[in-house]
């Protein structure tokens, strides 16, 4: 009985030892599994923490990018507004410049038109003066006429500016005005109507009188103006010839006027007969 009991107890002890051994093994396995799980949990926590850190960094970067984008957008909008303002200002300046150029062109065109009209007027006045000089006394007439014709050619060809043309025309008119007012005398060879060549003292009083006497005061003459043809309002052309059939009164008046001009007589007023004028019989 004791032996059975002892054997049973030994069996129970062996069985319990086996059971405890299995339990220890299971406990160790569970502990290993626990450690493995804890390690995995730690890794997962680390990954979660890294992910959270990355998310926070992404959120921060996104916010930074948003702020930068917003700042850039505002800056670019301000720049665009500034550029638009500058473009409008430049466009206004360009428009003003175009208007100024248009006004300047109009003024230039007006000046050019006025200059053209002025040159036309000057050419017309020069031709009128040329015509008048051509009909005036034959006293250096070719020289005087050449100067006027030269001016007319320069005006019509554009070789003379308006200022130069006006100045030259003014000078020529002044010369012709002086010619019509002055009293002049020259000693010059003169061919009479009969072909005789004499040394004459020729006296010109303005453009209304021209008389001569020879050096011995024996031959006298006065210039007579005659129309050749009729232009309706005047002579188509003018011719001059010497009238050498002077009476005693006319001869005496011519000699006296020449003597006064040559200072052979005291300075005084000289009265010439109207018959000695270059214009006779209304012409």
C-alpha positions as CSV (number, residue, x, y, z in Angstrom):
1,X,0.0,0.0,0.0
2,X,2.8,2.3,0.9
3,X,4.6,1.2,-2.2
4,X,1.6,2.1,-4.4
5,X,1.3,5.3,-2.7
6,X,4.9,6.1,-3.2
7,X,4.8,5.1,-6.8
8,X,1.7,7.2,-7.3
9,X,3.4,10.1,-5.7
10,X,6.5,9.6,-7.8
11,X,4.2,9.5,-10.9
12,X,2.5,12.7,-9.8
13,X,5.8,14.3,-9.2
14,X,7.1,13.3,-12.6
15,X,3.9,14.4,-14.2
16,X,3.9,17.7,-12.3
17,X,7.5,18.2,-13.3
18,X,6.7,17.6,-16.9
19,X,3.8,19.9,-16.7
20,X,5.8,22.6,-15.0
21,X,8.5,22.2,-17.6
22,X,6.0,22.7,-20.4
23,X,4.5,25.7,-18.6
24,X,8.0,27.2,-18.2
25,X,8.6,26.6,-21.8
26,X,5.3,28.3,-22.7
27,X,6.1,31.1,-20.4
28,X,9.5,31.7,-22.0
29,X,7.8,31.5,-25.5
30,X,5.3,34.0,-24.4
31,X,7.9,36.2,-22.9
32,X,9.8,36.0,-26.2
33,X,6.7,36.8,-28.1
34,X,6.0,39.6,-25.7
35,X,9.5,41.0,-26.2
36,X,9.1,40.6,-30.0
37,X,5.8,42.4,-29.9
38,X,7.2,45.1,-27.6
39,X,10.1,45.5,-30.1
40,X,7.6,45.7,-33.0
41,X,5.5,48.1,-31.0
42,X,8.5,50.2,-30.3
43,X,9.4,50.2,-34.0
44,X,5.8,51.1,-34.9
45,X,5.8,53.8,-32.3
46,X,9.1,55.1,-33.7
47,X,7.7,54.9,-37.2
48,X,4.6,56.7,-36.1
49,X,6.7,59.3,-34.3
50,X,8.8,59.7,-37.4
51,X,5.7,59.9,-39.6
52,X,4.2,62.5,-37.2
53,X,7.4,64.4,-37.3
54,X,7.4,64.3,-41.1
55,X,3.7,65.3,-41.2
56,X,4.5,68.2,-39.0
57,X,7.5,69.1,-41.1
58,X,5.3,68.8,-44.2
59,X,2.6,70.9,-42.6
60,X,5.2,73.5,-41.6
61,X,6.7,73.4,-45.1
62,X,3.3,73.6,-46.7
63,X,2.4,76.6,-44.4
64,X,5.7,78.2,-45.3
65,X,5.1,77.6,-49.0
66,X,1.6,79.0,-48.6
67,X,2.9,82.1,-46.8
68,X,5.6,82.5,-49.4
69,X,3.1,82.0,-52.2
70,X,0.7,84.5,-50.6
71,X,3.6,86.9,-50.1
72,X,4.8,86.4,-53.7
73,X,1.3,86.8,-55.0
74,X,0.8,90.0,-53.1
75,X,4.3,91.3,-54.2
76,X,3.6,90.3,-57.8
77,X,0.2,91.9,-57.7
78,X,1.8,95.1,-56.3
79,X,4.5,94.9,-59.1
80,X,1.8,94.4,-61.7
81,X,-0.2,97.3,-60.4
82,X,2.9,99.4,-60.4
83,X,3.8,98.3,-64.0
84,X,0.2,99.0,-65.1
85,X,0.5,102.5,-63.6
86,X,3.9,103.0,-65.3
87,X,2.5,101.7,-68.6
88,X,-0.4,104.1,-68.4
89,X,2.0,106.9,-67.6
90,X,4.2,105.9,-70.5
91,X,1.2,105.6,-72.8
92,X,0.1,109.0,-71.8
93,X,3.6,110.4,-72.4
94,X,3.6,108.7,-75.8
95,X,0.2,110.1,-76.6
96,X,1.4,113.6,-75.6
97,X,4.6,113.1,-77.7
98,X,2.5,112.0,-80.7
99,X,0.3,115.1,-80.2
100,X,3.4,117.3,-80.0
101,X,4.9,115.7,-83.1
102,X,1.6,116.1,-84.9
103,X,1.4,119.8,-83.8
104,X,5.1,120.3,-84.8
105,X,4.4,118.7,-88.2
106,X,1.4,120.9,-88.7
107,X,3.5,123.9,-87.7
108,X,6.3,122.7,-90.0
109,X,3.8,122.2,-92.8
110,X,2.3,125.6,-92.2
111,X,5.8,127.2,-92.2
112,X,6.6,125.3,-95.4
113,X,3.4,126.4,-97.0
114,X,3.9,130.0,-95.9
115,X,7.5,129.9,-97.1
116,X,6.4,128.5,-100.4
117,X,3.7,131.3,-100.7
118,X,6.4,133.8,-99.6
119,X,8.8,132.6,-102.3
120,X,6.0,132.8,-104.9
121,X,5.3,136.4,-103.8
122,X,9.0,137.3,-103.8
123,X,9.4,135.8,-107.3
124,X,6.3,137.8,-108.4
125,X,7.7,141.0,-106.9
126,X,11.1,140.3,-108.4
127,X,9.6,139.9,-111.8
128,X,7.6,143.1,-111.4
129,X,10.8,144.9,-110.4
130,X,12.6,143.3,-113.4
131,X,9.8,144.6,-115.7
132,X,10.1,148.1,-114.1
133,X,13.9,148.2,-114.4
134,X,13.6,147.1,-118.0
135,X,11.5,150.1,-118.7
136,X,13.5,152.6,-116.7
137,X,16.2,155.0,-117.9
138,X,19.2,153.4,-119.8
139,X,21.6,154.3,-117.1
140,X,23.6,151.2,-116.3
141,X,20.4,149.5,-117.0
142,X,21.9,146.2,-118.2
143,X,23.9,145.9,-114.9
144,X,20.8,146.7,-112.8
145,X,18.6,144.4,-114.8
146,X,21.1,141.5,-114.5
147,X,21.0,141.8,-110.7
148,X,17.2,141.6,-110.6
149,X,17.1,138.7,-113.2
150,X,19.7,136.8,-111.1
151,X,17.6,137.2,-108.1
152,X,14.5,136.0,-110.0
153,X,16.4,132.9,-111.2
154,X,17.7,132.1,-107.7
155,X,14.2,132.4,-106.2
156,X,12.5,130.2,-108.9
157,X,15.3,127.6,-108.7
158,X,15.3,127.5,-104.9
159,X,19.0,128.5,-104.7
160,X,18.1,131.4,-102.4
161,X,16.3,131.0,-99.1
162,X,13.3,133.2,-98.3
163,X,15.5,135.3,-95.9
164,X,18.2,135.8,-98.5
165,X,15.7,136.5,-101.3
166,X,13.8,139.1,-99.2
167,X,17.1,140.7,-98.2
168,X,18.3,140.9,-101.8
169,X,15.0,142.2,-103.1
170,X,14.9,144.8,-100.3
171,X,18.4,145.9,-101.3
172,X,17.5,146.1,-105.0
173,X,14.3,148.1,-104.3
174,X,16.3,150.4,-102.1
175,X,18.9,150.9,-104.9
176,X,16.1,151.6,-107.4
177,X,14.5,154.0,-105.0
178,X,17.8,155.7,-104.5
179,X,18.2,155.7,-108.3
180,X,14.9,157.5,-108.6
181,X,15.8,160.1,-106.1
182,X,19.5,160.9,-106.8
183,X,21.0,163.4,-109.2
184,X,24.1,162.1,-111.0
185,X,26.4,163.3,-113.8
186,X,29.0,161.4,-115.8
187,X,31.4,162.3,-118.6
188,X,31.1,159.6,-121.2
189,X,31.3,159.1,-124.9
190,X,27.9,159.4,-126.6
191,X,26.7,158.5,-130.0
192,X,24.3,161.1,-131.4
193,X,21.4,160.2,-133.6
194,X,23.3,161.1,-136.7
195,X,26.1,158.7,-135.7
196,X,28.5,161.3,-134.5
197,X,30.6,160.3,-131.4
198,X,31.1,163.1,-128.9
199,X,32.4,163.5,-125.4
200,X,29.2,164.4,-123.5
201,X,28.3,165.5,-120.0
202,X,25.3,163.4,-119.2
203,X,23.0,164.6,-116.3
204,X,20.4,162.4,-114.7
205,X,17.8,163.7,-112.3
206,X,16.1,160.8,-110.7
207,X,14.2,158.7,-113.2
208,X,12.4,161.7,-114.8
209,X,15.1,163.7,-116.5
210,X,18.2,162.8,-118.5
211,X,19.9,165.5,-120.6
212,X,23.4,166.0,-122.1
213,X,25.7,168.7,-123.4
214,X,28.9,168.2,-125.3
215,X,32.2,169.5,-123.8
216,X,32.0,172.8,-125.8
217,X,28.3,173.4,-124.8
218,X,27.3,173.5,-128.5
219,X,25.3,170.3,-128.8
220,X,22.5,169.4,-126.4
221,X,19.9,166.7,-126.1
222,X,17.2,165.3,-123.8
223,X,16.1,161.7,-123.5
224,X,12.5,160.9,-124.6
225,X,10.6,157.9,-123.5
226,X,8.3,156.2,-126.1
227,X,6.0,153.3,-125.9
228,X,6.4,150.5,-128.4
229,X,3.1,148.6,-128.4
230,X,0.2,148.8,-126.0
231,X,-0.2,146.3,-123.1
232,X,-3.7,147.7,-122.1
233,X,-2.5,149.2,-118.8
234,X,0.8,150.5,-120.1
235,X,3.5,150.0,-122.6
236,X,4.3,146.5,-123.8
237,X,7.9,147.8,-124.1
238,X,9.7,151.1,-123.8
239,X,12.2,152.7,-126.1
240,X,14.4,155.8,-125.4
241,X,15.9,158.2,-127.9
242,X,17.7,161.5,-127.8
243,X,15.8,164.7,-128.7
244,X,18.5,167.0,-130.0
245,X,16.2,169.7,-131.3
246,X,16.2,171.9,-128.2
247,X,15.3,175.5,-128.2
248,X,17.4,178.2,-126.6
249,X,15.6,178.2,-123.3
250,X,15.9,174.4,-123.0
251,X,19.6,174.5,-124.0
252,X,20.3,177.2,-121.4
253,X,18.5,175.3,-118.7
254,X,20.5,172.1,-119.5
255,X,23.8,174.0,-119.4
256,X,22.9,175.8,-116.2
257,X,21.9,172.5,-114.5
258,X,25.1,170.8,-115.5
259,X,27.2,173.7,-114.3
260,X,25.5,173.7,-110.9
261,X,26.0,169.9,-110.6
262,X,29.7,170.3,-111.5
263,X,30.0,173.1,-109.0
264,X,30.8,175.6,-111.7
265,X,27.8,177.6,-110.4
266,X,26.9,178.2,-106.7
267,X,24.5,175.5,-105.2
268,X,21.0,176.6,-105.9
269,X,17.6,175.4,-107.1
270,X,17.4,174.8,-110.8
271,X,14.2,175.0,-112.8
272,X,14.0,172.8,-115.9
273,X,11.3,173.2,-118.5
274,X,8.7,170.4,-118.4
275,X,9.5,169.8,-122.1
276,X,12.8,168.3,-121.0
277,X,11.1,165.5,-119.1
278,X,11.5,162.0,-120.5
279,X,7.7,161.6,-120.8
280,X,6.0,163.7,-123.5
281,X,2.5,163.8,-124.9
282,X,1.1,161.8,-122.0
283,X,3.5,158.9,-122.5
